[in-house]
Amino acid sequence: MKRFSGVVGIQQGSRVLFSDFSANGPMWAGSGSREVRVRQDFAEPFVEPPSVLVGLSMWDMDHGTNSRVDLQAEKITTTGFDFVFRTWADSKIARVRADFTAIGLTRDEDSWDVV
């Protein structure tokens, strides 16, 4: 985690969410509403749930159908969040990689708990 002014931290990462082409999985071979949910843990916990920004960093989609994509961060906690990728109708998606940036409060190294 990178820290700014002692208490604001930022964590970044990248994750392949699925690769359905080779296995003929539902994102490639299916139709209608489809969803993939992948839990992403933070390397270090935040003090409270951070702000999380997600974005596509690689997508491999069929050229013969419309590209329909919805990517969100859901269930954000101090220790992680869920990447949620959705598509619908006849979209054929072979694989997707997504990146994240989480910014939030961290423990100050001068802070301590009295037990």
C-alpha positions as CSV (number, residue, x, y, z in Angstrom):
1,M,0.0,0.0,0.0
2,K,1.2,3.5,-0.8
3,R,0.5,6.1,1.9
4,F,0.0,9.8,1.6
5,S,0.2,12.1,4.7
6,G,0.4,9.1,6.9
7,V,-3.3,8.1,6.9
8,V,-4.5,8.1,3.2
9,G,-3.6,4.9,1.4
10,I,-3.9,3.6,-2.2
11,Q,-3.8,0.1,-3.4
12,Q,-3.9,-1.0,-7.1
13,G,-4.1,-4.3,-8.8
14,S,-5.1,-6.3,-11.8
15,R,-7.1,-9.5,-12.1
16,V,-8.3,-11.8,-14.9
17,L,-12.0,-12.3,-14.2
18,F,-12.6,-15.2,-16.6
19,S,-11.3,-16.9,-19.7
20,D,-14.3,-18.7,-21.3
21,F,-13.2,-19.1,-24.9
22,S,-11.1,-22.3,-24.5
23,A,-13.6,-24.0,-22.2
24,N,-16.7,-22.8,-24.1
25,G,-17.9,-21.2,-20.9
26,P,-21.1,-19.2,-20.4
27,M,-19.7,-15.8,-21.3
28,W,-18.6,-17.1,-24.6
29,A,-21.2,-19.8,-25.4
30,G,-24.2,-18.5,-23.4
31,S,-26.8,-15.9,-24.1
32,G,-29.1,-13.7,-22.1
33,S,-28.1,-12.2,-18.8
34,R,-24.8,-13.5,-17.4
35,E,-22.7,-12.4,-14.5
36,V,-19.2,-13.2,-13.1
37,R,-18.4,-12.2,-9.6
38,V,-14.8,-12.4,-8.3
39,R,-13.7,-11.5,-4.8
40,Q,-10.6,-9.3,-4.6
41,D,-8.8,-9.0,-1.3
42,F,-6.6,-6.0,-0.4
43,A,-3.0,-6.6,0.5
44,E,-3.6,-4.6,3.7
45,P,-6.9,-3.7,5.3
46,F,-8.2,-0.1,5.3
47,V,-9.7,1.5,8.5
48,E,-13.1,1.9,6.7
49,P,-14.3,0.8,3.3
50,P,-12.3,2.7,0.7
51,S,-13.5,4.3,-2.6
52,V,-12.9,1.7,-5.3
53,L,-12.5,2.4,-9.1
54,V,-12.6,-0.5,-11.5
55,G,-11.9,-0.5,-15.2
56,L,-11.3,-2.9,-18.1
57,S,-7.7,-3.4,-19.0
58,M,-8.1,-6.2,-21.5
59,W,-11.2,-7.6,-23.3
60,D,-11.4,-10.2,-25.9
61,M,-14.9,-10.2,-27.6
62,D,-16.5,-11.6,-30.7
63,H,-16.6,-9.2,-33.6
64,G,-19.9,-10.6,-34.9
65,T,-22.1,-9.5,-31.9
66,N,-22.6,-6.3,-29.9
67,S,-20.2,-5.7,-27.0
68,R,-22.3,-5.2,-24.0
69,V,-20.4,-4.7,-20.8
70,D,-21.2,-3.7,-17.2
71,L,-18.3,-3.7,-14.7
72,Q,-18.7,-2.6,-11.1
73,A,-17.2,-2.9,-7.6
74,E,-19.7,-4.3,-5.1
75,K,-19.7,-5.4,-1.5
76,I,-16.8,-3.1,-0.6
77,T,-15.4,-3.7,2.8
78,T,-12.2,-2.8,4.7
79,T,-10.6,-6.0,3.4
80,G,-11.7,-6.3,-0.2
81,F,-14.5,-6.1,-2.7
82,D,-16.2,-8.0,-5.5
83,F,-15.5,-7.4,-9.2
84,V,-18.9,-7.8,-10.9
85,F,-18.9,-8.3,-14.7
86,R,-22.2,-8.5,-16.5
87,T,-23.3,-8.9,-20.1
88,W,-26.6,-9.7,-21.8
89,A,-28.3,-10.7,-25.0
90,D,-26.1,-12.3,-27.7
91,S,-22.7,-10.8,-26.6
92,K,-19.9,-13.3,-26.8
93,I,-17.0,-12.5,-24.5
94,A,-13.9,-14.7,-24.5
95,R,-12.0,-13.2,-21.6
96,V,-11.6,-10.1,-19.5
97,R,-9.0,-8.6,-17.2
98,A,-9.9,-5.7,-14.9
99,D,-7.8,-3.3,-12.8
100,F,-8.7,-1.6,-9.6
101,T,-7.6,1.4,-7.5
102,A,-8.7,1.7,-3.9
103,I,-8.2,4.9,-1.9
104,G,-9.1,5.2,1.7
105,L,-8.0,5.7,5.3
106,T,-5.3,3.6,6.7
107,R,-3.9,3.2,10.2
108,D,-1.3,5.8,11.1
109,E,1.9,4.1,12.2
110,D,1.8,6.2,15.3
111,S,-1.7,4.9,16.2
112,W,-2.1,2.1,18.7
113,D,-4.9,0.4,20.4
114,V,-5.2,0.0,24.2
115,V,-6.5,-3.5,25.1
